[in-house]
């Protein structure tokens, strides 16, 4: 009998892993039009986990392993990759994706597998709104946060605004939220223009905007909501909207896109992140380490990825387990420090409340882009972000 028990114990020891493992799946668009955003997001995620674990890549004594899955920016592929991560790889938590359209396809998978999906950086309101379920959290800002911040920056009595956006969830949710946020500011919307995501010729869209705005009195602005390539701002600016008294306005973007802002000194809007704006220890570490490792500053989505990595580690540490229900209970209302300062997961919809930044573009020596200089930080208590679920 003792021999049988000893054999069983030996077999059990052989079958047991040498160390326990926490599996985090990063399901994001590694290839496709938004791959620059994706690369930043992944770099930030890994740096966030590193920072939050003091470089050990362990939580509660267990190794954190990050599994990468490429959505190719296709909703059906994203859905399949998330199912594969939960089902085949037994991922405890998933992070991603980049595209709002892909995120919306992935949400039901989190519910089906009863595992957490931490959305970063997809923006559409409906992700934590009408399509939300209790397994979905988001560190990325939503369309309403963009909209409220930009409404504060741009909305004034007597200002007339036209909008140009991509014709999918990100663009349409963004304009809808922006219109709602403008209510009570005294500003009004004169025209909405939506174009395909792969548009490169904005002539027809710009002419429709100009025709709608040219006879309007007072201050006039064209607010552009755009992600990825195409660069509508430069192309429309080349058409000289100033002849109709129209100023271009937009939100923040990655450093490469800010090159177009150099053509428009004084441009105003609100941004999610620019590395010189936040003043806190987490951002100091990110900026210093990013320069040391890559020779460049951290970008827009690097900060977001880092915020997601920190949130994952903090949730696992505080819950003391990978159990989904324990994690949900821990994360609802959880505050944590990020490169942007304090974030807080709102219990009602699991959206991370966070600071945004009203900026004005300046031309600075040694920088080949328009620099977003802080006008005013809009913190959690400065913005009334609607609950839409």
N, C-alpha and C positions, 0 to 999 in steps of 0.2 A: 504493500500500500504506500509506504514511504517513497519507494522508487517511482511509482506512478505519479505521486504528487510532485516529486522533485522534477520529473520529466515535464510535467505540465507547467510548473513554474519556469523552467528553463525555456520552454517554447513560448510562454507568455512574455518573457523578457526579450526574446528575439523578435517577437511580433511588435512590441511596443516601440514607438519612435524614441530616438535618443533624446529629443527635446520636443516640448510642445510647440505648436505653431499657430499663429493668428494669420489668416489669409485675407488680404484686402485686394479686391479686383479693381483695377483702373480700366474702365470700359470707355474708350474715348476715340475720337477721329484722328488716328495717327497719320492717315493718308487722306488727301482731298483738299478742298479749297481752304479749310480752316486749320491745316496742319501746323501753322506757326503758333496759333492759339494753343493747340494740343500739346506741342512740345514744351511751351512755357508751363502749362498746367501740370505736366508730369514732373518737370524739374522742381516746381514748387511743392508738389505733393511729397516727393522724396525728401526735400529739404525740411518740410514741415514735420514729417515723422522723425527725421534726424534731430531736429531742434527740440521737439517735445519729449524725446526719449534720451536727451543729453548724449546723443551719438551712439547709444547702445543698440538701437533698432529693436528694443525689447519693451514689452508692456507686461507688467505683473510677472516678470520672469520668463515670458514666452516670446519667441522670435516673431517679428512681423515680416511676413513675406508678401510682396506686391506682385500680383499677376496682371499682365497687360493683355488687353483685348482691343482689337481695332474695329470700330464701327464702320469705317470707310465713309462716314457721314450719310449712311443709308439707314432709314428707320427699321427696315426688316432685318438688316444685319445687326444693328444695335440690339434689337430685341433678342435675336438668337444668341449673340455673344454674352448678354447678361444671363440668359437661361443656362448657357454653358458654364459660366462662372459660378453660379449658384449650385447647379445640378452636378456637373462633372468635377469641378474644382473645389466644391464645397466652400466657397468664399463666405466668410462671416459678414462682411460689409463690402459694398461696391461703391465706387466713386466715379462720377462722370455724368453725362458726356459733354461735348462741346456744343453740339447743335440742339436747339430747342425742339425741332421736329423729331430728332432721334430720341431725345429725352421723353417726349410724350408717348412714343411707342414703347419705351422701356418701363414706364411707371407700373403698368399692370403686372409685369413680370416680378417686380419686387413684392407686390401683394400676393401673387400666386405662391411664391416660395417663402413668404413671410420672413424676408431678410431686408435689412436697411439698404436703401440707395441714397447716398449723399450726393446731391446734384451740384456739380461744379464744372464748368461755369455757365451752363445754359440758362437763359434769362427769362423766357416767356412767363408771364403771370400765371397762365393756366397750369404750369407745373406744380406750383403750390397753391393753385386756385381750383378751377372747375374740374381738373383732371387728377387732383391730388388724392393720395391715400395715406394712411397713418404710418406706412413704412418709408415714406419719402421725407427727407430733410434737405435743406439747401444752404450752403455757405455762400454761393454766388448771389449777387444782387438780383432782384427781379425787375421786371419792366416798370412796376410802380415806383420802386426806389429810384431808378433812372429818371422817371417822369416827374416825380415830386421834386427831386433835386434840380432838374432842368427848369421846371416851372418856377422855382424860387429864383433861379439865375436869370430867366428870360421874361417871365410874366410881369408886365406892368400895365397900368392904365393907359389905354390908347394904342397898345402894341397889337399889330395884326401879324399873324403867323401862318405860313404855309408849311406843310410837312412833306418830306420825301422819305420813303421807307421801302424795304424789301417786302415782297408779297408772299410772306409766310408768317408763321406764328410769332417770331421775334419782332418783325416789323409791325404787324397789325396790332399785337398786344401792346407794343411800345407806344404807338400813336394813340390807341384807345386810352391807355393810362395817362398819357401826356395831356390829352384833351380834358380828362376828368380833373387832373391836378391843376390845370389852368383856371378852373372855375373859381371865381372869387378874386382873381388877381387883376381883373380889368382887361386882360388880353383876350383876343378872339382868334379862332381858326377860320381862315378864308378858303383854304383848299387843301385836299389830301391827295397825294400822288403815290401810287404803289407800282413798283416795277419788279420784273423777275430777278432772282438772286444773282444770276450770271450776267446782268446787264452791263455793257461797256459803253454804249452810246446813249447819252442822256439828253440828246438834243430835243426830241419830241416831248419828253417829260418836262424839261426846263421851259419850253415854250408854253406849255399848258399852265405851268406855275406863273410865269411872267404875265400871261394874259389875264389870269385871275387876280393878280396883285397890282398891275400897273396903274390902275385908276383909283386905288385905295389911298386915302390920306393918312398922314402920320407915319410913325415908325413901323417899318416892315422887316420881318425876318423870315428866312427859310431855314427851318430846323430839319436836319438830316439825321436819320437813324439808319446806320449801316454797319454790316459786319463782313469781313473778308475783303476780297479784291474789288476792282472796279473803279475805286476812287472817284465817286460822283462829285465830291467837294471841289477838287481841282478843275474838273472838266466843266462844271457849272460856273465856277468862278471865271474861267477863261471866256465864258459867254457874256461877261460883264453885267451881272445882275444889278450893279450899282446904278446903271442908267435908268433903272426903275425905282431906285431908292431902296433896294432890297439888300439886307446884310445876311450873310450866311452864319448860322449857328449850329453847333453840334455838341455831343457829349465827348468824353475822353476816349482814348484808344491806345493801341500798342505803339511803341516808339517808332516803328517803321511807318505807320499811318500818320504820325504826327509831323512827318516831313511836309505833308500837304498843308498843315496848319501854319507853316512858316510864311505862306503866301498871304496869310490873313492875320497880321498882328492886331491884337485887341479883340479877337474873336472870344466870345464868352460861352460858357456852358457849364455842365457839371460832370465830374469824372469819378470813377470808382477808385482809381489809384494812379498815382505818379510817384516814383520812388523818393523824390525830395520833399514830398508834402507831409506824410505822417511823421510824428515825433514820438517814438516809443522804442523800448528796448528790443522788441521783436523785429521791428523794421530795421533798426540799426544793425542787428545781426544779419538779417537777410541781405541788406545792401553790401555790407563788408564782405560776407562770404561769397556773394555772387560776383563781385568784382575780383576777388582773389581767385576764384575757380574758373571764371569764364571771361574775365576782362571787360565785362559789360555790366550795366546796372540791371537789376531785376525789372521785369516788365509787368504790364497790366495783369496778365493771367498767371504769372509766377506767384504774385501775392495771393491770388485766389487759391491756387493749388496748395500753397503753404497753409492757408487758413483751413482748408479741408483736411490736410494731414494732421494739423494740431487738433482739430475737432475729433478726428478718429481716435487719436491717442488719448485725449482727455476723457472721451466717453468710455473707452475700454478700461482706463485706469480707475475711473470713479465707479463704474458698474462692477468691476472686479470679475467680469465674465464676458463671454461672447454671446450669451443668451439674448435673443432679439428683444423680448419683452422687458428685460432688465435694462437694455440699452435705450429703448424708447423712453422708459420712465426716467432714466438719468438725463437724457438729452433734452427733454421737454423743459424749457426754461433755463437750460444750461448756459452760463456765461463763460467765455474763454478769450484769451488774449491772442491777437493776430497782428500781422504787419499793419493793419488798419486800425489797431486799437481793439477795444472790447467789442465782441459780437455776442448776441443773445438769440438762441433759438426760441421763437415765439411758440408757446404751447399749442395755440389754435391751429396753426398751419405749418409749423416747423420751419418757417422762413427765418433766416438769420438776419436780425436787425443790426444795422451797422452804419458807420459814418459814410457820408458822401462829401464831395469837395467842389464848391463853386470856384471856377478858375477863369483867368483871363490870359490869353496867349501873349507871350513876350518873345522877342528875338534876342538871344543871348550869344555872346562870342564863344566860339568853340563847339557849338551845337548846331547840327544840320537840320533841326526840326524846330517847330514852334513850341516853346516851353510853357506848359500849363502852370501858371503861378497862382497860388492860393489867394482867393478873395475872402472866402469864409468856409470854415468847416461846418457841415450840417450833421450834427450827431444824432444818436438814436431818438432823443427827446425833441429834436427840432422838426422831425418829419412824421406826419400821420399817414402811415402806410396801410391802405385798406386790406381787410381780410376778405378774400374772394372765393373761399371754398364753400 
